[in-house]
Amino acid sequence: MSRPEDLLPPDLFYNDTESRKYTTSSRIKSIQASMTHRALELLDLKEPSFILDAGCGSGLSGEILSSIPDVEGGPHTWVGMDISSSMLAQALQRDVEGDMMFADMGQGVPFRPGTFDAAISISAIQWLCNADSSDVSPEGRLKRFFDSLYASLRRGGRAVCQFYPKNPQQRAMISNAAIKAGFGAGILEDDPETKNVKLYLVLTVGGGDITGTVGGMQDVDVQDARRRGEKQKRGWEFDAHNRKGSKAWIQRKKGQMEGKGKVVKANSKYTGRKRRIVF
Amino acid sequence: MKLLTLNFLTCARKTCKATAASFPLHCREVELEQVEMDPNPLFIKNMLPRLDWKAMKGLTQELGLPQLPNEAPSEEELQGADGEPTQVLNDLHTLLMETSVVSGKLVCGNCEYEYPVKDGIASFLLPSHMV
């Protein structure tokens, strides 16, 4: 399947026809709705909050944010930003409740520090990996976006960005940019190894352990890259114990030689011991 | 664009970030609109500590809206003894949530760049040489 990201820049790709198609397609609507609900679940908002919707498009996800009933902590108030004027025109026609801005995420989020309780972004941030003119780079745009997003969220705030990376490199580039900006970051993968795989980049501002955000959820396996690093470290320590000349190393080598059919001296309590210093 | 949002917007230029004058943005030739909305007392209560009251007061002066008190109302003033929303809360709701800018210009106090607002949508797209 072709990726729209490979065809045109977002402001040109989502022209009037594409925007109308996107907004009226019931399939896209239902996918968007389910992803927004999943993102909200990850944000875990208890009270009516002020939310940034980066890449709001025609306000499909915003609509859901303002329709959350008060028993579930809603309704939320949101501000959306998008680079496609046709998408925003669609949103105006549909008369959504949130405020919208015509802006490029790659130029930063123009809000003062600590503005938002949370941020949400559905199928948008992979567009930041495109550089459409020679004076910008994907890394620069990602840095600008995540740095300003980090600043605009209040302490303890969360951001959930669902995105479609083109390849593992792009996925790493996006998550590394978020980590560099200061976020605690994790990626939640829904339906892994299927065609419908959905990636959610979950970001916290000064909120401690990221794995806590999925603590209450069912059917979520936590794969902690940091913990893997720890295991690797332990492995390395084990290697140090097993270094050349140590008792374990000698015994391993003797075993190997025995396996090859060589004549090897039997192991005893003196094997691999240092000799007593005579003088 | 709600006046609430306006209380958080700053100039998008990198060079303006460090200067205090990039917030608040000043309104020029703006047209206002009142949109009915359901009141959300809890939300207002949550947002109150985050509001920049001085900027809010300056904004109402610029727009020719009724004067605000010098100090931001406290949390207790929002709710009456019987748990009913007070007049203060209703006024805040009308000002922050229901009053919105339909068209005009938002001007940065530092670089004088004008961000146009059309149909309630502000354009913060900068030409690449100004980013």
Interface residues (C-beta under 8 A of the other chain):
Chain A: E47 P48 S49 F50 D70 P75 H76 T77 V79 M81 I83 L88 L92 E97 D99 M100 M101 F102 A103 D104 Q107 G108 P110 F111 R112 G114 T115 D117 S133 D135 V136 R154
Chain B: M1 K2 L4 T5 F8 L9 T10 C11 A12 K14 F23 M37 D38 N40 L42 F43 N46 M47 R50 D52 M97 S100 D119 G120 I121 A122 S123 F124 L125 L126 S128 V131
